[in-house]
Amino acid sequence: MDQQNLRIVPALTVDDQAWIRRSQIAVPKFWAGHSVAPHSGDAMRIGGRQFVVQARVWEHDSNGPILRLFMSSGHAESDTVFG
């Protein structure tokens, strides 16, 4: 598949989307220019939180193929110090 036509769209929980908006975090296009699409289990960090690809859904619209990534809920950094 031609990666230039593939749009990869992460689907985050409503709470995580709100956190990103409130924090004004720019979500980078992690897979732009890569020749391999992300797979289940891949992880990415946004603003200090980690998200894992839980499922992938292939879709197609008039602009071409879309790979929608359903991401795990991000976890806030803990303010608890261990040790």
DSSP file (Angstrom, degrees, kcal/mol; ACC not computed):
  #  RESIDUE AA STRUCTURE BP1 BP2  ACC     N-H-->O    O-->H-N    N-H-->O    O-->H-N    TCO  KAPPA ALPHA  PHI   PSI    X-CA   Y-CA   Z-CA
    1    1 A M              0   0    0      0, 0.0     2,-0.7     0, 0.0     5,-0.0   0.000 360.0 360.0 360.0 141.2    0.0    0.0    0.0
    2    2 A D    >>  -     0   0    0      1,-0.2     3,-1.3     2,-0.0     4,-0.6  -0.635 360.0-156.6 -74.9 110.7    1.2    3.5   -0.8
    3    3 A Q  G >4 S+     0   0    0     -2,-0.7     3,-0.6     1,-0.3    -1,-0.2   0.755  86.7  68.9 -62.2 -25.2    1.9    5.1    2.6
    4    4 A Q  G 34 S+     0   0    0      1,-0.2    -1,-0.3    29,-0.1    -2,-0.0   0.808 103.9  42.8 -66.1 -27.8    1.5    8.6    1.1
    5    5 A N  G <4 S+     0   0    0     -3,-1.3     2,-0.5     2,-0.0    -1,-0.2   0.565  94.0  98.6 -91.9 -10.3   -2.2    8.0    0.7
    6    6 A L    <<  -     0   0    0     -3,-0.6     2,-0.5    -4,-0.6    60,-0.2  -0.665  58.2-158.4 -84.6 126.0   -2.7    6.3    4.0
    7    7 A R  E     -a   66   0A   0     58,-1.8    60,-3.1    -2,-0.5     2,-0.6  -0.915   3.6-157.6-103.3 126.1   -4.1    8.5    6.8
    8    8 A I  E     -a   67   0A   0     -2,-0.5    60,-0.2    58,-0.2    23,-0.1  -0.917  12.3-175.5-106.8 119.7   -3.4    7.2   10.3
    9    9 A V  E     -a   68   0A   0     58,-2.3    60,-2.6    -2,-0.6     2,-0.3  -0.944  15.8-145.7-122.2 111.6   -5.9    8.6   12.9
   10   10 A P  E     -a   69   0A   0      0, 0.0     2,-0.7     0, 0.0    60,-0.2  -0.603   9.7-150.5 -75.4 134.4   -5.5    7.8   16.6
   11   11 A A  E     -a   70   0A   0     58,-4.3    60,-2.4    -2,-0.3     2,-0.2  -0.918  20.7-175.0-106.9 109.7   -8.9    7.5   18.4
   12   12 A L        -     0   0    0     -2,-0.7    61,-0.1    58,-0.2    60,-0.1  -0.612  30.9 -91.9-102.7 161.7   -8.4    8.6   22.0
   13   13 A T     >  -     0   0    0     59,-0.2     4,-2.5    -2,-0.2     5,-0.2  -0.257  38.5-110.2 -66.0 160.5  -10.9    8.5   24.9
   14   14 A V  H  > S+     0   0    0      1,-0.2     4,-2.2     2,-0.2     5,-0.2   0.894 119.9  51.8 -59.5 -41.7  -13.0   11.6   25.6
   15   15 A D  H  > S+     0   0    0      1,-0.2     4,-2.2     2,-0.2    -1,-0.2   0.905 110.6  47.5 -62.7 -42.1  -11.1   12.3   28.8
   16   16 A D  H  > S+     0   0    0      2,-0.2     4,-2.3     1,-0.2    -2,-0.2   0.885 110.4  51.9 -68.4 -38.1   -7.7   12.1   27.0
   17   17 A Q  H  X S+     0   0    0     -4,-2.5     4,-2.2     2,-0.2    -2,-0.2   0.913 110.9  48.4 -62.1 -41.7   -9.0   14.3   24.2
   18   18 A A  H  X S+     0   0    0     -4,-2.2     4,-2.9     2,-0.2     5,-0.2   0.902 110.0  51.7 -65.4 -41.2  -10.1   16.9   26.8
   19   19 A W  H  X S+     0   0    0     -4,-2.2     4,-2.5     2,-0.2    -2,-0.2   0.911 109.7  49.5 -61.0 -43.3   -6.7   16.7   28.5
   20   20 A I  H  X>S+     0   0    0     -4,-2.3     5,-2.0     2,-0.2     4,-0.7   0.913 113.5  46.3 -63.0 -43.3   -4.9   17.3   25.2
   21   21 A R  H ><5S+     0   0    0     -4,-2.2     3,-0.8     2,-0.2    -2,-0.2   0.945 114.4  46.6 -63.8 -48.3   -7.1   20.3   24.5
   22   22 A R  H 3<5S+     0   0    0     -4,-2.9    -2,-0.2     1,-0.3    -1,-0.2   0.888 116.3  44.6 -61.5 -39.7   -6.7   21.8   28.0
   23   23 A S  H 3<5S-     0   0    0     -4,-2.5    -1,-0.3    -5,-0.2    -2,-0.2   0.551 104.2-132.9 -82.3  -7.7   -3.0   21.2   28.0
   24   24 A Q  T <<5 +     0   0    0     -3,-0.8     2,-0.4    -4,-0.7    -3,-0.2   0.915  42.0 171.9  53.9  48.0   -2.7   22.6   24.5
   25   25 A I      < -     0   0    0     -5,-2.0     2,-0.6    -6,-0.1    -1,-0.2  -0.747  31.0-135.8 -90.6 130.4   -0.5   19.7   23.4
   26   26 A A        -     0   0    0     -2,-0.4    21,-0.2     1,-0.0    -5,-0.0  -0.775  16.2-143.2 -85.4 119.5    0.4   19.3   19.8
   27   27 A V        -     0   0    0     -2,-0.6    19,-0.1    19,-0.1    -1,-0.0  -0.749  19.0-138.8 -85.4 115.7    0.0   15.7   18.8
   28   28 A P        -     0   0    0      0, 0.0     2,-1.6     0, 0.0     3,-0.1  -0.293  20.8-108.4 -71.3 158.7    2.7   14.9   16.3
   29   29 A K    >   -     0   0    0      1,-0.2     3,-1.6     2,-0.1    -2,-0.0  -0.677  41.7-173.7 -85.1  85.7    2.1   12.8   13.2
   30   30 A F  T 3  S+     0   0    0     -2,-1.6    -1,-0.2     1,-0.3    -3,-0.0   0.818  76.1  38.4 -54.1 -39.1    4.1    9.8   14.6
   31   31 A W  T >  S+     0   0    0     -3,-0.1     3,-1.9   -23,-0.1    -1,-0.3   0.302  78.9 133.4-102.8  10.3    3.9    7.7   11.5
   32   32 A A  T <  S+     0   0    0     -3,-1.6     3,-0.1     1,-0.3   -28,-0.1  -0.422  81.6   8.4 -62.1 127.7    4.4   10.3    8.8
   33   33 A G  T 3  S+     0   0    0      1,-0.3    -1,-0.3    -2,-0.2     2,-0.2   0.418  97.1 129.2  83.8  -2.4    6.9    9.1    6.3
   34   34 A H    <   -     0   0    0     -3,-1.9    -1,-0.3     1,-0.1    -3,-0.0  -0.593  53.6-147.6 -85.5 149.1    7.2    5.6    7.7
   35   35 A S  S    S+     0   0    0     -2,-0.2     2,-0.5    -3,-0.1    -1,-0.1   0.519  81.4  65.9 -91.2  -6.0    6.9    2.6    5.4
   36   36 A V  S    S-     0   0    0     -5,-0.1    -2,-0.1   -33,-0.0     3,-0.1  -0.969  78.2-134.9-121.8 128.6    5.3    0.4    8.1
   37   37 A A        -     0   0    0     -2,-0.5    -2,-0.1     1,-0.1   -34,-0.0  -0.449  36.3 -94.5 -75.0 152.5    1.9    1.1    9.6
   38   38 A P        -     0   0    0      0, 0.0     2,-0.3     0, 0.0    -1,-0.1  -0.274  40.7-151.3 -65.7 154.4    1.5    0.8   13.4
   39   39 A H    >   -     0   0    0     -3,-0.1     3,-2.1     1,-0.1    14,-0.3  -0.796  32.0 -75.0-122.3 164.2    0.3   -2.5   14.9
   40   40 A S  T 3  S+     0   0    0     -2,-0.3    14,-0.2     1,-0.3     3,-0.1  -0.361 119.8  32.1 -57.5 136.7   -1.6   -3.5   18.0
   41   41 A G  T 3  S+     0   0    0     12,-3.0    -1,-0.3     1,-0.4    13,-0.1   0.145  84.9 130.3  97.8 -19.0    0.7   -3.2   21.0
   42   42 A D    <   -     0   0    0     -3,-2.1    11,-3.1    11,-0.1    -1,-0.4  -0.396  44.9-150.5 -64.9 147.5    2.7   -0.3   19.7
   43   43 A A  E     -C   52   0B   0      9,-0.2     2,-0.3    -3,-0.1     9,-0.2  -0.877  15.7-174.8-122.0 153.2    3.0    2.6   22.1
   44   44 A M  E     -C   51   0B   0      7,-2.6     7,-2.9    -2,-0.3     2,-0.5  -0.989  17.6-135.8-142.7 152.3    3.4    6.3   21.8
   45   45 A R  E     -C   50   0B   0     -2,-0.3     2,-0.4     5,-0.2     5,-0.2  -0.922  18.6-179.7-112.0 132.4    3.9    9.1   24.3
   46   46 A I  E >  S-C   49   0B   0      3,-2.5     3,-2.1    -2,-0.5   -19,-0.1  -0.987  73.9 -19.9-129.8 120.1    2.0   12.4   24.2
   47   47 A G  T 3  S-     0   0    0     -2,-0.4     3,-0.1     1,-0.3    -1,-0.1   0.806 128.1 -49.2  54.7  34.0    2.8   15.1   26.8
   48   48 A G  T 3  S+     0   0    0      1,-0.3     2,-0.3    28,-0.1    -1,-0.3   0.412 116.6 108.7  87.8  -2.1    4.3   12.6   29.2
   49   49 A R  E <   -C   46   0B   0     -3,-2.1    -3,-2.5    28,-0.1     2,-0.4  -0.836  62.2-133.7-107.7 148.9    1.5   10.0   29.0
   50   50 A Q  E     -C   45   0B   0     25,-0.4    25,-0.5    -2,-0.3     2,-0.4  -0.849  18.8-172.8-105.2 136.0    1.8    6.7   27.3
   51   51 A F  E     -C   44   0B   0     -7,-2.9    -7,-2.6    -2,-0.4     2,-0.4  -0.974   8.1-154.5-125.5 139.5   -0.9    5.3   25.0
   52   52 A V  E     -C   43   0B   0     -2,-0.4    20,-2.4    -9,-0.2     2,-0.6  -0.934  24.4-115.4-117.7 137.9   -1.0    1.8   23.5
   53   53 A V  E     +B   71   0A   0    -11,-3.1   -12,-3.0    -2,-0.4    18,-0.2  -0.595  36.5 173.5 -70.0 115.4   -2.6    0.8   20.2
   54   54 A Q  E     +     0   0A   0     16,-3.0     2,-0.3    -2,-0.6    -1,-0.2   0.784  62.9   1.2 -94.8 -32.4   -5.4   -1.6   21.4
   55   55 A A  E     -B   70   0A   0     15,-1.4    15,-2.6   -16,-0.1     2,-0.4  -0.991  58.8-144.7-153.7 155.4   -7.1   -2.2   18.0
   56   56 A R  E     -B   69   0A   0     -2,-0.3     2,-0.4    13,-0.2    13,-0.2  -0.978  11.9-169.4-123.9 137.9   -6.8   -1.1   14.4
   57   57 A V  E     -B   68   0A   0     11,-2.4    11,-2.9    -2,-0.4     2,-0.5  -0.990  12.8-145.9-129.0 125.2   -9.8   -0.5   12.0
   58   58 A W  E     +B   67   0A   0     -2,-0.4     2,-0.3     9,-0.2     9,-0.2  -0.766  26.5 169.4 -89.8 130.6   -9.3    0.0    8.3
   59   59 A E  E     -B   66   0A   0      7,-2.9     7,-2.7    -2,-0.5     2,-0.3  -0.844  18.3-153.3-131.3 169.0  -11.8    2.4    6.7
   60   60 A H  E     +B   65   0A   0     -2,-0.3     2,-0.2     5,-0.2    -2,-0.0  -0.982  16.3 166.6-147.2 134.3  -12.0    4.0    3.3
   61   61 A D  E >   -B   64   0A   0      3,-2.1     3,-1.7    -2,-0.3    -2,-0.0  -0.665  58.5 -74.0-130.9-169.0  -13.6    7.3    2.2
   62   62 A S  T 3  S+     0   0    0      1,-0.3    -2,-0.0    -2,-0.2     0, 0.0   0.692 129.8  54.1 -65.5 -17.3  -13.5    9.4   -1.0
   63   63 A N  T 3  S-     0   0    0      1,-0.3    -1,-0.3   -58,-0.0    -3,-0.0   0.480 118.7 -99.9 -94.6  -3.7  -10.0   10.6    0.0
   64   64 A G  E <   - B   0  61A   0     -3,-1.7    -3,-2.1   -58,-0.0    -1,-0.3  -0.760  65.0  -8.8 121.2-166.9   -8.5    7.1    0.3
   65   65 A P  E     - B   0  60A   0      0, 0.0   -58,-1.8     0, 0.0     2,-0.4  -0.338  50.5-164.5 -73.5 148.6   -7.7    4.6    3.0
   66   66 A I  E     -aB   7  59A   0     -7,-2.7    -7,-2.9   -60,-0.2     2,-0.7  -0.999   9.5-157.9-130.5 133.2   -7.8    5.4    6.7
   67   67 A L  E     -aB   8  58A   0    -60,-3.1   -58,-2.3    -2,-0.4     2,-0.5  -0.936  15.6-160.8-110.1 107.6   -6.2    3.4    9.5
   68   68 A R  E     -aB   9  57A   0    -11,-2.9   -11,-2.4    -2,-0.7     2,-0.6  -0.784   2.8-155.1 -92.9 126.2   -8.0    4.3   12.7
   69   69 A L  E     -aB  10  56A   0    -60,-2.6   -58,-4.3    -2,-0.5     2,-0.8  -0.890   4.7-150.1-104.5 117.8   -6.0    3.4   15.9
   70   70 A F  E     -aB  11  55A   0    -15,-2.6   -16,-3.0    -2,-0.6   -15,-1.4  -0.795  24.7-156.2 -88.9 115.0   -8.0    2.8   19.0
   71   71 A M  E     - B   0  53A   0    -60,-2.4   -18,-0.2    -2,-0.8   -58,-0.1  -0.581  13.9-112.2 -97.5 151.3   -5.7    3.8   21.8
   72   72 A S        -     0   0    0    -20,-2.4   -59,-0.2    -2,-0.2     2,-0.2  -0.256  49.8 -83.7 -67.4 165.5   -5.6    2.8   25.5
   73   73 A S        -     0   0    0    -61,-0.1     2,-0.2   -22,-0.1    -1,-0.1  -0.549  47.5-121.5 -70.9 137.1   -6.5    5.4   28.1
   74   74 A G        -     0   0    0     -2,-0.2     2,-0.5   -23,-0.1   -23,-0.1  -0.511  21.5-137.3 -78.1 149.6   -3.4    7.6   29.0
   75   75 A H        -     0   0    0    -25,-0.5   -25,-0.4    -2,-0.2     3,-0.1  -0.921  16.2-119.7-112.7 133.3   -2.3    7.6   32.5
   76   76 A A        -     0   0    0     -2,-0.5     2,-0.1     1,-0.1   -28,-0.1  -0.313  38.3 -96.1 -65.0 149.0   -1.3   10.8   34.3
   77   77 A E        -     0   0    0      1,-0.1     2,-0.2     2,-0.0    -1,-0.1  -0.454  46.4-115.7 -64.0 138.2    2.2   11.0   35.6
   78   78 A S        -     0   0    0     -2,-0.1    -1,-0.1     1,-0.1    -3,-0.0  -0.510  15.0-157.0 -80.0 143.1    2.1   10.0   39.3
   79   79 A D        +     0   0    0     -2,-0.2     2,-0.4     2,-0.1    -1,-0.1   0.328  67.0 105.1 -95.6   6.6    3.1   12.5   42.0
   80   80 A T        -     0   0    0      2,-0.0     2,-0.5     1,-0.0    -2,-0.1  -0.725  62.2-148.8 -88.9 133.6    3.9    9.6   44.3
   81   81 A V        -     0   0    0     -2,-0.4     2,-0.4     2,-0.0    -2,-0.1  -0.900   8.9-158.2-105.2 126.3    7.6    8.9   44.8
   82   82 A F              0   0    0     -2,-0.5    -2,-0.0     1,-0.2     0, 0.0  -0.865 360.0 360.0-104.0 136.6    8.6    5.3   45.4
   83   83 A G              0   0    0     -2,-0.4    -1,-0.2     0, 0.0    -2,-0.0   0.450 360.0 360.0  89.8 360.0   11.9    4.4   47.2
